[in-house]
Amino acid sequence: MELAWRVPGLLHEDTAALEVLGTLMGSGRTSRLWREVRERKSLVHAVGAGAYTPVQGGIFYMSAECDPDKRVA
């Protein structure tokens, strides 16, 4: 599953905060999404988030590899 939102480009004043948010939320096994959604709740196999911010505009994304046995029918 992938979710994405448009965000400002590299030179915008909010870009640094978006980069930090992406790192804290979804970068690696110590990230908050990994610990909560994968380790604590065991809902997914993998989860991540981040910001892609080229000069003209970018995206903030969140992704998860879902466990088919835990989906809602």
N, C-alpha and C positions, 0 to 999 in steps of 0.2 A: 504494500500500500504506500502511496506517495501523496503527500500534500505539499503545495508550494504557494507562496505569496510573493507578489512583486515588492521589491524594496529599492531604495535609492542606490545610485552608483557609488563607486569607490570614493569620490571626492566629497560626498555629502557628510555633514556633521554627525549623523546618526549611524553611519556605517561601522564605526569601531564598536559601538554598543551591540549591534547586530552580530558582529563577528564573535564577540565575547559570549553572547547569549547562545549562539550556535555551538560553541566549544563546550560550555557548561552543560547544555541540555543534551547534546548528542555525540560527543567526540570520545569514543572508546568505552572501555568497560567500567570506568569510574564515573561516567556521565550520569546525570540524574535520570534520564530516560532509561538507560540500560539497567540501572539499579532498581528502579521502581517497576517498570513494565516487564522487563525480562526476568530479573532475579527475584524480586519480591512477589509479583503477581503471576509470573510464568505464563504470560499471554502471547509472547512472540519468541521467535528464534533469534532475531537480530533487530536492532532499532538504532536510529541515528538522526542527527539534525545538523544543519549548518547553513552558512550563507555563502552564496556565490555572487560576488560583487565586482563585476568589471566596471570600467569607467562610466558607461552610459546608463546603467541600471542593472539590477540583478534580481535574485530570488532568495528567499529564505525557505528552506525545505525541511520536512520531517519525513522519515521513511521507516517502514517496519516490515519485516518478513513474518507474516502471521502463521500461527499454528492452525491448520485446518480443523483439528479436533476441538479447538476452543472457540470456533466461530458460532455466531447465533444463526440458527436455521430459520 
